[in-house]
Structure formats: structure tokens, C-alpha cells
């Protein structure tokens, strides 16, 4: 299993970024896919998930600004981030959790920096 995250970078407050997570070795039909983020010195926190049935859930801090989606043909999960704030600065990680046995995989992080 491989989860390859990309799309991070430096963006000004109010700007947008789209993160991508290219997945191999897993099927979206039996996995919950998620994006988490971590600020140095703090715990990793959930940002958004998309279930195997397509239901989405978001952290309160990103509701209305971030959108998680997936493209099954490309086996890729996206996180569209709009109206970015400085407090969104973090390393973002892609995650998969298999619904049958809760087996979990993590991708490498991609750094998002929101700064003027």
C-alpha cells in the first residue's frame, strides 16, 4: 500500500490550495480515506474524511472552507482548501482505514504554509 500526498506549498491568507493523495494497493470501496494535519508540538488532528459510501465529514474548523473528494478512476483523494487562514499552517497527511479490520495506512506529509 502506498499513499502519496502532494500539493502543499506557500499560500497567502485567503488563498486556495488543492492537495492530492494518490493511493495504490487499496480500494476506496472498502476504505475510509482521510486528511489529517499536525502542527509541530501538537497532536495530529482530523481534517476531513470520505467514507467508502461517499459520505463526508469535516472538522468544525474547516467546515465551509475545505472539501474532500475522490476520483475512483484515478484512485486519488483530494482536499480542496479555500479561504485559507494562518492557523491552517501544518503538515497534512493522507490516511486510509479499511472498514473490515481497521487496518490503517499513512502517507508522507505535505507542508502547507499560510502566510503573507
N, C-alpha and C positions, 0 to 999 in steps of 0.2 A: 504494500500500500504506500502510495506517495501523495502528499498534498503539497502543492507548490503554490505559495502565495506570492502575489506581485501587485504592483500598482501604487505602492506607497511613495511618499515624497514630501516636499515642502509646499505648502499652500497658504495663502493669506486668509485671515478670518473672513468668513462669509463665502469662501470659495468651495469648490467641489473636487472630489476625487472618486475614482471607482477602483476598488480592489477586486482582484480575481484570485480564485483558488482552483487550480487545475488538479483534478483528482484522477488517480489511476489505481486500479485494483479494488475499487469499491463500486457498489451500485446505489444510486440515490433511492431506489425503491425500498431498500431495507436500512437506510441510514438517515439519521438526523444530522444535518450539516449546520455548522455554526461559525460565527465570528466572535472572538474574544479579544480583549485588549488588556495590556498591562503597562502601568507606569512604573518606572524603577522604584523599588522600595515598597510597592503596594501589591496587593493580591490581584491575580488575573480575574477579570470580570467579564460576564456575558454581555455581548452587544446585541446579537440577533441570532435567531435560529430559523431554519426552514425544515419542517418535518418531511418524512417520506411521502406524506399525502399532500404536501404543499402548503400546509398551514405555517404562518409566520408569527413570530413573537419578537418583541423588542424590549430592551431596557428602557425605562422611563426617560432616561437622559437623552436618548436618541430618537424617540418616537416622533414621527412627523418630519424628521430630517434624513434618516437613513432608510434604505430599502434593501432587503436581501432578496436575491432571486437565484434561479439556477437554469442552466441550459443542459438538458439531459443528453442532447446530441453531442455536445462538446465535453460533457462530464465536468462542467465548470460551475462554480458558485461565485456569485458577485455580491459586493456590498457597495451600493451607490451611496455616497456620503455628500450631502448638501448642507449649506449653511453652517459650515464647519466653524468650531469655536476653539479657542486655545486649549480648553480643557479636554478636547478630543485628542490632543497630542499623546501618542502612546505607540507601543509596538502591537500590531494587530496580528492575531493568529487565526488560522483556519483549523477547524476541528470536525471530525466525523465520529458519530456514535452509532454502532449497529444496534438496531432495535431488538434483535433476537437475544444477544448476550451482553449488550452494553460495551462491547469492545470499542475502545476509543483510540483514535489516532490524531496526532497534531502535525501541522505543517510548520515550517520555519516562519518566523515572524517577518513582517514588513513594517518599516517605521513610517508613521505618519506624523508630520510636524506641522502644526498650525501656528503661524507666526507672521507678523508684519515686518 
